Amino acid sequence: MKKNLLFKKRVLAWGLSILLALGTCGCGVSADEPSQTTPGIALPTATPAPLPMPGGEIRMPMPVNADVSDPLSVTSEEMLALFSIIYEGLLAIDDSGRIIPALAENWTVDETGRIWTFRLRTAARWHDTGEAVTAADVVATYQRIVSLAENTYYSFVTERVENMAAASDGTLLVTMRKAGLASLYALTFPVMRGGAPEASGRPVGTGPYQAQTVTDELVQLVVNPNWWKQTPYIETISFYAKDSNDIALASYEAGQLDFVPTSSLSVGRYREEGVTNVLDVMTQTAEVMLINYSNDILKDVNVRMALAYAIDRGHIITNVYMNRAQACDVPVAPDSWLYESKSKLYDYNTTVAYALLANAGWSDIDGDGYLERNGQHYSEMTLRLLVNDSTDTARKSAAEMIAQQLEEIGIHVELITAGYVLGDDASEYVAKIQTKEFDLALIGFNLGRDCDLTQYIAQNGQNNYGGYSNAALEQLAQNILTAEDETTLRTAASEFQMRFAQELPFITLYFRLNSILYSADIQGITSAREPDILRSVDQWYMLWE
């Protein structure tokens, strides 16, 4: 869905547990005997959870350079979060990655699988006038996305949608370029009235919150009492301008903010029982190791599988990422409804790695600790491992660990670092990736939630940097996009993942986790998922003393 950018019960009271234990343990008391509990001693009872009450304010950092009047100007996931509670899309995506209704309450598709009819919910109304959202508003927003081309985050919409039109009965007709349920993921863009920013410069949407104050220093939102879903409990959400995430974290420590999303690996130090909660959230950023198929050694799947087994990802996750990553063998997030758990094959195992390398003709014949092909010392395996050198040092540290781990099984590794600045396509690192000046390379893929992996697998895919080619796997990736219903889609995704894990066109290492740092006074945050971390904001409430 999204283009590849390197962007971000209460436990039962212990008294109840005691009661249960007394009722089930073998204490030698027969059913005919009276209870022998000690009189006058009352067992503790569970304290009921507080009931949600309306009111309160949550203070958050405001995204840098946010143009809150135009949600199509989004350039970061922080801006996505802000816009997500003001504006709504035709459809939405839940935490597991499933498509769910939003402004559209239901939809059907014709026999071709390409033309979809959406009926908008009449209860969805604009914040200021209370007028209903129309199909014409959706069409106008889509047309503006087309006109913005690559200048909007939502340019991916045009890759799936061929045309939109408002029907005379008020429904919306959407013609997709190809048949398939996956195309619906393109319809999550924020719908604007008339498709353009408001003349007043104040954002007007249909979401759970509406703008009250908009300045360069503060964007203050108040609850929308006429929202078509349950009215949120939190009365006010205020976004304060902060120059960086580090400043936002410092502002939290100073008591100036209540809620801060962060990618900081050291965020765990803020956790304090009853004061500050830290919730880790899954992202769509997969850290992978590219394979250069110009290297004949790496064309052997036994070697690729050996590399996967030889990398101790658990050690890297613990010591580099401070447990803010989750190991995964396929480019599908492990919390996705499309994830196939059976694809988890490559737990750290050097014994298996040695056996696979032996199958490929590599072994330590001369006893120097390094692998030779066919016993020829001069044919020792040497691989160049490329990694970017930037302010985010985690990936470089991971590369150093991987190099050491591969050396330990007898593979020479030449670690190459190259300069990189986020968003700079002319950087040295990007140039080396594009010209294949590597054997192995660490890179982050920000994957779409529609499970479209063709650009990474197809022979001419724009992100197939290693030059991988396999028609069968490419077809399995295409099958995901053309699946007509959820059952077929899940089957297609499973088949792709199992074949991917066996072929290893590149080695998926882990998915990054970011975190939310927030005051323990904020209740109801049971889960969150990037990029839409505020999706369940209507269920949050304040703990009142």
C-alpha positions as CSV (number, residue, x, y, z in Angstrom):
1,M,0.0,0.0,0.0
2,K,2.6,2.5,1.1
3,K,5.6,3.3,-0.9
4,N,8.9,2.2,0.4
5,L,10.2,5.0,2.5
6,L,12.6,4.8,5.5
7,F,10.2,6.9,7.7
8,K,8.1,5.2,12.5
9,K,-7.4,-6.8,32.8
10,R,-6.7,-5.9,35.2
11,V,-5.2,-9.1,36.9
12,L,-7.7,-10.9,39.1
13,A,-7.3,-9.7,42.7
14,W,-5.1,-12.0,44.7
15,G,-8.0,-12.4,47.2
16,L,-10.1,-14.0,44.5
17,S,-7.1,-16.3,43.6
18,I,-7.0,-17.4,47.3
19,L,-10.7,-18.2,47.3
20,L,-10.3,-20.3,44.2
21,A,-7.3,-22.1,45.7
22,L,-9.1,-22.9,48.9
23,G,-12.0,-24.3,46.9
24,T,-9.8,-26.6,44.8
25,C,-6.9,-27.8,46.8
26,G,-6.8,-31.2,48.4
27,C,-7.1,-30.1,52.0
28,G,-8.5,-33.4,53.4
29,V,-12.0,-31.9,54.1
30,S,-14.8,-34.2,52.9
31,A,-17.9,-32.9,51.3
32,D,-19.9,-33.9,54.4
33,E,-17.8,-31.9,56.8
34,P,-18.5,-28.2,57.6
35,S,-16.2,-25.5,56.4
36,Q,-13.2,-25.0,58.7
37,T,-12.4,-21.4,57.8
38,T,-11.3,-19.3,60.8
39,P,-14.2,-17.0,62.0
40,G,-13.6,-13.3,62.1
41,I,-11.0,-13.1,59.3
42,A,-12.3,-11.5,56.1
43,L,-10.5,-12.3,52.9
44,P,-9.7,-9.3,50.6
45,T,-12.0,-8.7,47.7
46,A,-11.3,-7.4,44.2
47,T,-11.3,-3.6,43.7
48,P,-13.6,-2.8,40.8
49,A,-12.1,-1.1,37.9
50,P,-13.0,2.6,37.6
51,L,-15.8,3.4,35.3
52,P,-14.9,5.6,32.3
53,M,-15.9,9.2,32.9
54,P,-15.9,12.0,30.3
55,G,-13.4,14.9,30.6
56,G,-9.7,15.6,30.9
57,E,-6.9,16.6,28.5
58,I,-4.1,14.7,26.9
59,R,-1.0,16.8,25.9
60,M,1.1,15.4,23.0
61,P,4.0,16.7,20.9
62,M,3.0,18.4,17.6
63,P,4.6,17.0,14.5
64,V,7.3,19.2,13.1
65,N,6.2,21.4,10.1
66,A,2.7,20.1,10.3
67,D,0.2,21.8,8.0
68,V,-2.9,20.8,9.9
69,S,-5.2,22.3,7.2
70,D,-4.2,19.8,4.6
71,P,-4.0,16.1,5.6
72,L,-2.7,15.3,2.1
73,S,0.5,17.1,3.0
74,V,1.5,14.4,5.5
75,T,5.2,13.6,5.6
76,S,5.5,11.6,8.7
77,E,3.7,9.0,10.8
78,E,3.4,11.6,13.6
79,M,1.3,13.8,11.2
80,L,-0.7,10.7,10.3
81,A,-1.6,10.3,13.9
82,L,-2.8,13.9,14.3
83,F,-4.8,13.8,11.1
84,S,-6.4,10.4,11.9
85,I,-8.6,11.8,14.7
86,I,-9.7,14.8,12.7
87,Y,-10.3,13.2,9.3
88,E,-11.6,9.8,8.2
89,G,-11.2,7.6,5.2
90,L,-13.7,5.7,3.3
91,L,-12.3,2.6,4.9
92,A,-9.9,2.0,7.8
93,I,-7.4,-0.7,8.9
94,D,-7.6,-2.3,12.3
95,D,-4.6,-3.3,14.5
96,S,-4.4,-6.8,12.8
97,G,-4.3,-5.2,9.3
98,R,-7.9,-6.0,8.3
99,I,-10.0,-3.6,6.3
100,I,-13.0,-2.3,8.4
101,P,-15.7,0.3,7.6
102,A,-15.3,4.0,8.2
103,L,-17.2,6.6,6.2
104,A,-18.4,3.7,4.0
105,E,-20.8,1.5,6.0
106,N,-21.0,-1.3,3.4
107,W,-19.8,-2.1,-0.1
108,T,-20.2,-4.6,-2.9
109,V,-18.2,-5.6,-6.0
110,D,-19.4,-6.5,-9.5
111,E,-18.7,-9.8,-11.4
112,T,-15.5,-8.4,-12.9
113,G,-14.0,-7.8,-9.4
114,R,-13.0,-4.3,-10.4
115,I,-16.0,-2.0,-9.9
116,W,-16.9,-1.5,-6.2
117,T,-20.0,0.3,-5.0
118,F,-19.8,2.0,-1.6
119,R,-22.7,3.3,0.5
120,L,-21.7,6.2,2.8
121,R,-23.1,6.4,6.3
122,T,-25.5,9.3,6.6
123,A,-24.5,9.8,10.3
124,A,-21.0,10.9,9.1
125,R,-21.1,14.7,9.1
126,W,-18.7,17.7,8.9
127,H,-17.6,19.2,12.2
128,D,-18.8,22.8,11.5
129,T,-22.0,22.6,9.5
130,G,-23.3,19.1,10.4
131,E,-23.8,18.4,6.7
132,A,-23.4,14.8,5.6
133,V,-20.3,13.7,3.8
134,T,-21.1,12.9,0.1
135,A,-19.7,10.7,-2.6
136,A,-18.7,13.9,-4.4
137,D,-16.4,14.8,-1.5
138,V,-14.6,11.5,-1.8
139,V,-14.3,11.9,-5.6
140,A,-12.9,15.4,-5.2
141,T,-10.3,14.3,-2.7
142,Y,-9.3,11.5,-5.0
143,Q,-8.9,13.9,-7.9
144,R,-6.7,16.1,-5.8
145,I,-4.5,13.2,-4.9
146,V,-4.2,12.5,-8.7
147,S,-3.2,16.1,-9.3
148,L,-0.6,16.1,-6.5
149,A,1.1,13.0,-8.0
150,E,4.3,12.2,-6.2
151,N,3.9,15.2,-3.9
152,T,1.6,13.4,-1.5
153,Y,2.1,10.5,0.8
154,Y,-1.1,9.1,-0.7
155,S,0.3,8.8,-4.3
156,F,-0.1,5.0,-3.9
157,V,-3.8,5.4,-4.4
158,T,-3.4,6.1,-8.1
159,E,-1.5,2.8,-8.4
160,R,-4.7,0.9,-7.5
161,V,-7.6,3.2,-8.4
162,E,-8.5,3.9,-12.0
163,N,-11.5,6.1,-11.5
164,M,-14.1,7.3,-9.0
165,A,-17.6,8.6,-9.7
166,A,-20.6,9.7,-7.6
167,A,-23.8,7.8,-8.6
168,S,-27.2,9.5,-8.7
169,D,-28.4,7.5,-5.7
170,G,-25.6,8.9,-3.5
171,T,-23.4,5.8,-3.7
172,L,-19.7,5.9,-4.7
173,L,-18.5,3.9,-7.7
174,V,-14.8,3.0,-7.6
175,T,-13.1,1.3,-10.6
176,M,-9.9,-0.5,-9.7
177,R,-7.1,-1.1,-12.1
178,K,-7.1,-4.8,-11.2
179,A,-9.5,-7.1,-9.4
180,G,-8.7,-8.2,-5.9
181,L,-9.6,-7.5,-2.3
182,A,-6.1,-5.9,-1.7
183,S,-7.1,-2.9,-3.8
184,L,-9.4,-1.8,-0.9
185,Y,-6.4,-0.8,1.1
186,A,-6.0,2.2,-1.2
187,L,-9.2,3.7,0.1
188,T,-8.0,4.7,3.5
189,F,-7.0,8.2,2.5
190,P,-8.5,11.1,4.5
191,V,-11.6,12.6,2.9
192,M,-11.8,16.4,2.7
193,R,-14.8,18.5,2.1
194,G,-14.7,19.4,-1.5
195,G,-11.3,17.7,-1.7
196,A,-9.4,20.9,-0.7
197,P,-8.2,22.6,2.5
198,E,-10.7,25.0,4.1
199,A,-10.3,28.6,3.2
200,S,-10.1,29.5,6.9
201,G,-7.0,27.4,7.3
202,R,-8.7,25.4,10.1
203,P,-9.0,21.7,9.6
204,V,-12.6,20.4,9.2
205,G,-13.2,16.7,9.1
206,T,-15.7,14.1,10.3
207,G,-13.5,12.4,13.0
208,P,-13.8,12.0,16.7
209,Y,-12.1,15.4,17.4
210,Q,-12.5,18.8,15.9
211,A,-10.2,21.8,15.9
212,Q,-10.6,24.5,18.5
213,T,-7.2,26.3,18.4
214,V,-4.7,26.3,15.6
215,T,-1.5,28.2,15.9
216,D,2.2,27.5,15.1
217,E,2.7,26.5,18.7
218,L,-0.5,24.7,19.6
219,V,-3.2,22.6,17.9
220,Q,-6.0,22.0,20.4
221,L,-8.7,19.6,19.5
222,V,-12.0,19.0,21.4
223,V,-14.4,16.1,21.3
224,N,-16.8,15.9,18.4
225,P,-20.2,15.3,20.2
226,N,-21.8,14.4,16.9
227,W,-19.4,11.7,15.8
228,W,-21.2,8.7,14.2
229,K,-19.5,6.3,16.7
230,Q,-19.3,6.4,20.5
231,T,-18.5,9.9,21.8
232,P,-14.9,9.8,23.1
233,Y,-14.3,10.2,26.9
234,I,-11.3,12.5,26.7
235,E,-12.5,16.1,26.2
236,T,-9.4,17.7,24.8
237,I,-6.3,16.6,23.0
238,S,-3.6,19.3,22.7
239,F,-0.6,19.1,20.4
240,Y,2.3,21.3,21.5
241,A,5.2,22.3,19.1
242,K,8.5,20.5,20.0
243,D,11.6,20.7,17.8
244,S,12.5,17.1,18.2
245,N,11.6,13.8,19.8
246,D,14.3,14.3,22.4
247,I,12.8,17.6,23.4
248,A,9.4,15.9,23.6
249,L,10.8,13.3,26.0
250,A,12.4,16.0,28.1
251,S,9.1,17.8,28.1
252,Y,7.3,14.7,29.4
253,E,9.9,14.4,32.2
254,A,9.2,18.0,33.1
255,G,5.4,17.3,33.3
256,Q,4.6,19.4,30.2
257,L,3.3,16.4,28.1
258,D,1.3,13.3,28.9
259,F,1.8,11.2,25.9
260,V,4.9,10.8,23.6
261,P,5.4,8.4,20.7
262,T,9.1,7.6,20.3
263,S,11.5,5.3,18.5
264,S,14.1,5.7,21.3
265,L,15.6,2.4,22.3
266,S,16.2,3.6,25.8
267,V,12.5,4.5,26.5
268,G,12.2,1.7,29.0
269,R,14.0,3.8,31.6
270,Y,11.0,6.0,31.9
271,R,8.7,3.2,33.1
272,E,7.5,3.7,36.6
273,E,4.7,1.8,38.3
274,G,1.6,4.0,38.8
275,V,3.3,7.0,37.2
276,T,4.5,6.2,33.6
277,N,3.6,3.4,31.3
278,V,5.6,2.4,28.2
279,L,3.7,0.5,25.5
280,D,5.7,-1.1,22.7
281,V,4.0,-0.9,19.3
282,M,4.6,-2.9,16.1
283,T,5.7,-1.0,13.1
284,Q,5.8,-1.9,9.4
285,T,9.6,-1.5,9.3
286,A,11.3,-4.8,8.5
287,E,15.0,-5.0,8.9
288,V,16.3,-7.3,6.2
289,M,19.6,-8.5,4.7
290,L,19.7,-8.1,1.0
291,I,21.4,-10.8,-1.2
292,N,23.3,-9.8,-4.3
293,Y,22.6,-12.5,-6.9
294,S,25.5,-11.4,-9.0
295,N,27.6,-13.4,-6.5
296,D,27.5,-17.0,-7.6
297,I,28.1,-18.2,-4.0
298,L,24.9,-16.6,-2.8
299,K,22.8,-18.1,-5.7
300,D,23.0,-21.4,-3.8
301,V,19.9,-21.5,-1.4
302,N,21.9,-23.7,1.0
303,V,24.3,-20.8,1.6
304,R,21.4,-18.4,2.1
305,M,19.7,-20.7,4.5
306,A,23.0,-21.2,6.4
307,L,23.4,-17.4,6.7
308,A,19.9,-17.2,8.2
309,Y,20.6,-20.0,10.7
310,A,24.0,-18.4,11.6
311,I,22.6,-15.0,12.7
312,D,21.6,-14.9,16.3
313,R,18.8,-12.4,16.0
314,G,17.8,-12.9,19.7
315,H,21.2,-11.6,20.8
316,I,21.0,-8.6,18.4
317,I,17.4,-7.7,19.5
318,T,18.4,-7.8,23.2
319,N,21.7,-6.1,23.0
320,V,21.2,-3.6,20.1
321,Y,17.5,-2.9,20.0
322,M,16.8,-3.3,23.7
323,N,14.1,-5.8,22.9
324,R,12.3,-3.3,20.7
325,A,12.2,-5.6,17.7
326,Q,10.5,-8.9,16.9
327,A,12.2,-11.7,15.0
328,C,10.5,-12.8,11.8
329,D,11.5,-14.8,8.8
330,V,9.1,-13.3,6.2
331,P,8.3,-9.8,5.2
332,V,4.8,-9.9,6.8
333,A,4.5,-8.4,10.3
334,P,4.0,-11.0,12.9
335,D,0.9,-9.3,14.3
336,S,-0.9,-9.3,10.9
337,W,-3.9,-11.4,10.3
338,L,-2.1,-12.6,7.1
339,Y,1.0,-13.7,9.0
340,E,1.8,-17.5,8.7
341,S,3.3,-18.7,11.9
342,K,4.6,-21.8,10.2
343,S,7.0,-19.7,8.3
344,K,9.2,-19.3,11.4
345,L,12.0,-21.6,10.5
346,Y,15.4,-20.0,11.2
347,D,16.1,-20.1,14.9
348,Y,19.8,-19.7,15.6
349,N,21.5,-23.0,15.0
350,T,25.1,-23.1,13.9
351,T,25.0,-26.9,13.6
352,V,22.4,-26.7,10.9
353,A,24.3,-23.8,9.3
354,Y,27.5,-25.9,9.0
355,A,25.5,-28.8,7.5
356,L,23.9,-26.6,4.9
357,L,27.3,-25.1,4.0
358,A,28.7,-28.6,3.6
359,N,25.9,-29.4,1.3
360,A,27.0,-26.4,-0.8
361,G,30.6,-27.6,-0.9
362,W,32.0,-25.5,1.8
363,S,34.0,-26.9,4.8
364,D,37.1,-26.1,6.9
365,I,39.5,-28.5,5.3
366,D,42.8,-27.0,6.4
367,G,41.7,-26.4,10.0
368,D,42.2,-22.6,10.1
369,G,38.7,-22.0,11.1
370,Y,37.5,-20.7,7.7
371,L,35.5,-22.4,5.0
372,E,37.0,-23.4,1.7
373,R,35.3,-24.6,-1.4
374,N,36.4,-28.1,-2.4
375,G,39.3,-27.9,0.0
376,Q,41.1,-25.1,-1.8
377,H,42.5,-22.7,0.7
378,Y,42.5,-19.8,-1.8
379,S,38.8,-20.2,-2.2
380,E,37.8,-19.1,1.3
381,M,34.4,-17.5,1.4
382,T,34.6,-13.7,1.7
383,L,31.4,-11.6,1.7
384,R,31.1,-7.8,1.7
385,L,28.4,-6.6,4.1
386,L,27.2,-3.1,3.4
387,V,25.4,-0.9,6.1
388,N,24.5,2.8,6.3
389,D,26.4,5.1,8.5
390,S,24.0,7.7,10.0
391,T,22.8,9.2,13.3
392,D,20.8,6.0,13.9
393,T,23.6,3.7,15.0
394,A,21.5,0.6,15.8
395,R,21.7,-0.9,12.3
396,K,25.4,-0.4,12.1
397,S,25.8,-2.1,15.5
398,A,23.6,-4.9,14.3
399,A,25.8,-5.2,11.2
400,E,28.9,-5.5,13.4
401,M,27.3,-8.3,15.4
402,I,26.3,-10.1,12.2
403,A,29.8,-9.9,10.8
404,Q,31.2,-11.4,14.0
405,Q,28.6,-14.2,14.0
406,L,29.4,-15.1,10.4
407,E,33.1,-15.0,11.1
408,E,32.5,-17.5,13.9
409,I,31.2,-20.1,11.4
410,G,34.1,-19.6,9.1
411,I,33.0,-16.8,6.7
412,H,35.2,-13.8,6.1
413,V,33.2,-10.6,6.3
414,E,34.3,-7.3,5.0
415,L,32.1,-4.6,6.7
416,I,31.5,-1.6,4.5
417,T,29.9,1.5,5.8
418,A,28.5,4.3,3.6
419,G,27.1,7.7,4.4
420,Y,23.3,8.1,4.4
421,V,20.9,10.9,5.2
422,L,17.2,10.1,5.5
423,G,15.4,11.1,2.2
424,D,18.7,11.7,0.3
425,D,18.5,9.4,-2.7
426,A,21.9,10.6,-3.8
427,S,23.7,9.5,-0.7
428,E,26.7,7.1,-0.9
429,Y,24.8,4.2,0.7
430,V,21.9,4.5,-1.7
431,A,24.3,4.6,-4.7
432,K,26.1,1.5,-3.5
433,I,22.7,-0.3,-3.1
434,Q,21.6,0.7,-6.6
435,T,24.9,-0.3,-8.2
436,K,25.1,-3.6,-6.3
437,E,28.4,-2.8,-4.6
438,F,27.7,-5.4,-1.9
439,D,27.3,-9.1,-1.4
440,L,25.0,-8.6,1.6
441,A,23.4,-5.4,2.8
442,L,21.3,-4.3,5.7
443,I,18.4,-2.1,4.9
444,G,14.9,-1.2,6.3
445,F,11.8,-1.8,4.2
446,N,8.7,0.1,5.3
447,L,6.1,-2.4,4.1
448,G,2.5,-1.8,3.1
449,R,-0.3,-3.3,5.1
450,D,-1.9,-4.7,2.0
451,C,0.9,-7.4,1.8
452,D,1.9,-6.2,-1.7
453,L,5.4,-7.6,-2.0
454,T,5.7,-7.6,-5.7
455,Q,8.1,-4.6,-5.8
456,Y,10.6,-6.6,-3.7
457,I,10.2,-9.9,-5.5
458,A,9.4,-9.2,-9.2
459,Q,12.4,-9.3,-11.5
460,N,11.8,-5.7,-12.5
461,G,10.5,-4.6,-9.0
462,Q,11.7,-1.2,-8.0
463,N,13.0,-2.5,-4.6
464,N,14.4,-5.7,-5.9
465,Y,17.9,-4.4,-5.3
466,G,19.6,-7.8,-5.3
467,G,18.4,-8.9,-8.7
468,Y,16.4,-11.9,-7.5
469,S,14.4,-13.8,-10.1
470,N,11.9,-16.5,-9.5
471,A,8.8,-16.7,-11.6
472,A,7.0,-19.1,-9.2
473,L,7.5,-16.8,-6.2
474,E,6.6,-13.8,-8.2
475,Q,3.3,-15.4,-9.2
476,L,2.5,-16.2,-5.5
477,A,3.1,-12.5,-4.7
478,Q,0.6,-11.6,-7.5
479,N,-1.9,-14.1,-6.1
480,I,-2.1,-12.0,-2.9
481,L,-3.2,-9.0,-4.9
482,T,-5.8,-10.8,-7.0
483,A,-7.5,-12.8,-4.2
484,E,-11.2,-12.1,-4.2
485,D,-12.1,-12.6,-0.6
486,E,-10.5,-12.9,2.9
487,T,-10.3,-16.7,2.8
488,T,-8.6,-16.7,-0.6
489,L,-6.3,-13.8,0.4
490,R,-5.2,-15.6,3.6
491,T,-4.4,-18.8,1.7
492,A,-2.5,-16.8,-0.9
493,A,-0.5,-15.0,1.7
494,S,0.3,-18.3,3.5
495,E,1.5,-20.0,0.3
496,F,3.7,-17.0,-0.5
497,Q,5.3,-16.9,3.0
498,M,6.1,-20.6,3.1
499,R,7.7,-20.4,-0.4
500,F,9.6,-17.2,0.6
501,A,11.0,-18.9,3.7
502,Q,12.3,-21.8,1.6
503,E,13.7,-19.6,-1.2
504,L,15.0,-16.6,0.9
505,P,15.2,-14.0,-1.9
506,F,16.4,-11.8,1.0
507,I,16.7,-12.6,4.7
508,T,14.1,-11.0,6.9
509,L,15.6,-10.4,10.3
510,Y,13.1,-8.6,12.5
511,F,10.4,-6.0,12.6
512,R,11.1,-2.8,14.5
513,L,9.0,-1.8,17.5
514,N,8.5,1.8,18.5
515,S,7.0,2.9,21.9
516,I,4.4,5.1,23.5
517,L,5.4,6.8,26.7
518,Y,2.3,8.0,28.6
519,S,1.0,9.0,32.0
520,A,-0.6,6.2,34.1
521,D,-3.6,8.5,34.6
522,I,-4.6,7.7,31.0
523,Q,-6.7,4.5,31.0
524,G,-8.0,2.3,28.3
525,I,-4.9,2.1,26.1
526,T,-4.8,-1.7,25.8
527,S,-3.0,-1.8,22.4
528,A,-1.7,0.4,19.7
529,R,-0.3,-0.1,16.2
530,E,1.6,2.1,13.8
531,P,1.0,4.0,11.7
532,D,-2.4,4.7,13.3
533,I,-1.5,4.8,17.0
534,L,-4.6,6.9,17.9
535,R,-7.1,4.6,16.3
536,S,-8.7,3.6,19.6
537,V,-8.6,7.0,21.2
538,D,-12.4,7.0,21.7
539,Q,-11.9,4.2,24.3
540,W,-9.3,6.1,26.4
541,Y,-10.3,7.9,29.6
542,M,-8.7,9.6,32.5
543,L,-8.2,8.1,36.0
544,W,-10.0,10.5,38.4
545,E,-9.0,10.5,42.1
